Amino acid sequence: MKNSDQPIQIDIVSDVVCPWCIIGYRQLAEALKDTNTAHEIHWHPFELNPNMPAEGQNLREHIIEKYGRSVQESNESRTRMTAAGTEVGFEFHFTDDTRMHNTFNLHQLLHWADPQGRMHDLKQALFTAHFTNNRNISDNAVLADIASEIGLDRAEALAVLEDQRFAKEVRDSEQRSAQQGIQGVPAVIFNGRHLVSGAQGVENFTRILKQLAENPD
């Protein structure tokens, strides 16, 4: 049964190098489908590691350095994420060479794709490029290739990245999220009022959607 003809506005603050962001989105997408909920999704930038150098860093080294985790704990975390991804049809392919990247340029490319109606598609393609195919999303040429693969203009994508034309817009958006108190991702905001943090699971997202259908305000 359809919950409502009025689409729910869903703002998602996330980063492409955040595994729980794609898991959480896929869980939400499944809940939206199961409840036949009309919706509009808007993506917003967040940088997990804004000070990450352009060349990135080995992911395992980064996790150990940033969070103090052991190799065993890192392996266990990867196993949990891979299983959670499988449950929602997303494939993680972690290797010893998997890297953490600086995503500032990537967010500029997403901003550029938005008025073309392709931000969502590009976001999904970037998640797959990073987590499934281990492509170097620190490389502007690779980012332009990914944009081209979903039908966007490669030369224009590369120009956007090289001239940094949307740097201010991305910084401003990140600042607005920070002012809202968002310090971690994924952060999902329903109808501009109800903030839900983290990958909640299909069941919990379904419950939230049903509550919103009954009490949209």
N, C-alpha and C positions, 0 to 999 in steps of 0.2 A: 504494500500500500504506500502510495506516495505521501510523504510527510507534509509537504507544503509546496505551493506553486511559487512562492517567494524565495528566490535563491538565498542561501546562507552565504554571507561573505566570510571567506576564510583567508586570513593573512598568515603566512608561514615565514618566520625568520629562521634562516638556516645557512649552512655552509656546505659546499659540495664535498669537502674532505671530512665531513662528520658522518660516520656510518649510521648512527641512530637517526639522523635526519632522513635518510632514504628509507630506513626501516619504518620510522614513524609515519612518513608520508604514505608508504604502501599500505600500512595498517589502516590509516585514515581513508585511503581510496577504497579499500575493501568495505569498510563500514559505510561509506557513502553509497556504494553500489548496492550493498545488502539492504539499506534502508530507502533506496531510490530517492535520495535527497538532492534536490536542486541546489547547486552551489556555484560559487565563483572563487577561484583560488588566485591569490596574489602572493608572489614570492618577494622576500626582502633580504638584503645582504647581511651577512655576519661573518666576521673573520675569526676563526678559532685561534689563529696564530698570526696576528698582524705584523709581528716583528720577524717572521720567518724570512730568511734570505731568499733571493730570487731562485737560487738553485735548489731550494728545498732541503730536506734532511731525511735520512733513512727512518722509516716509520718506527721500527722497533727501538732504535736509539732515541728517537724523540719521546716515545712513551716512557721509557726508562728514565730519561733525563727530566721530563716535565712532571711526571706523576710518581716517580720513585718505584715503579713496578719492576718485578723480577721478570726474567725471560719466561718462566713457567706461568706467571700471572698474565703476561702478554699473550702467551699461547692459549690460555684458557679463555681470555677475553675474545680472541679471534674465533675460537670455536663457538662461543655463545652467539657472537654476531653473525657468523656464517649460518648457524642453525636458524636464528631469527629471520635472516634474509630469505632462507629457503622456504620458510613458512608463508612468506608473502610474495614468492616468485622472483626474488632478486638474488643474483649470484655474486658472492664475494669471492675474490681470488687473491688471497694474501700470499705473498712470497717474501723471501728474505730481502728482496730488492724493492719492495713496496715503499713508496716515499710519501712524506707529508709535504704539502706544497703551500706556497704563498698564493692566496686566492683573490687578491685585490683586482688584478687585471681580468680575471674570470668574471667577477661581479660586474665590471664595466661592460663586458660583452653581453651579459644577461640584460643589463639595463638597455643596451642598444637593441636587443631583440624584442623587447617588450612592446613598443608601438607597432611592430610588425606582426604582433600576435603570436610570437614564437618563443617567448621566454620559457614557458612551461616545457615545451619540447626540448629546448636547448638544455634546460636544467636536468631533465631526465637523461639526455645524451651524455652530459658531463658526469653525472653519477656513474653511469655505465663505463665511460671511458676511464675513470679513475679507479673504481673498485673492482670492476670485472676484467677490464682489458689492460690495466696498469700502464696507461698512456701518460706521457709527461705533460701534465696540465700546467706546468710552470713555463712551458715553451709557447710563445705567441703563435708560432707557425702551426703547432698542434691544435691550439684553440681555434685558429682560423679554419683548419681542416675539419674539425668537429662541427663548426657552424655550417660549413659548406655541405657536409654530409647530410644535414637535415634540410638543405635547400636554401640556405642563406648565402649572401654574396661573400665569397672568401676574401676578395681584395678589400672590400669595405670593412669586413671584420678585422682584417689585419691592420688597416688604417686606424680603426677605432682603438686598437690596443697600442699601436705605436705612438699616437698623438695624445693618448690619455684624455680624450675629450669629455669623458663622463666621470672623471675622478671626483670632482666636487659633488656631483649628484649621489654617487655611492657613499662618500663620506657623510653627506647630510643625512642620508637614509640610515646609516649606521648610528649616527648621533641621535636621531629620533628614537630608535629602538632602545638605545642606552638610557635616554631620558624617561622611557616607559618602564625602566627597571629590568630590562631583559639583559641578562648576563650569561646565559647559556642557551644552547639550542639542541633540538628543535623547540621553538616557541610557537604555538598555534593560537591565534586569536580569532574567536568566533564573533561575527557581527560587531567587531570593533570594541567589544566589552569583556568577553570571557576568555581569559588567558589560561591555556593548558600547556604545561611544560613536559617535554620528554616523549618518548615512544610509549604511548599508553596501552597499546594492544588493541586488536580489533574489537573485542568485547567492550572495553571501556569507551572507545570512540563511538561505538554504536549506542551505548547508553547516553553519552553526551548529546549525540545528534537527536535522539528521541526526546530528551529533555528540552532541547532547544526548539523542537517542533511543537511541543506542548506549551512552552513558555518562551517565545522568541525574544522577549525583552529581559 
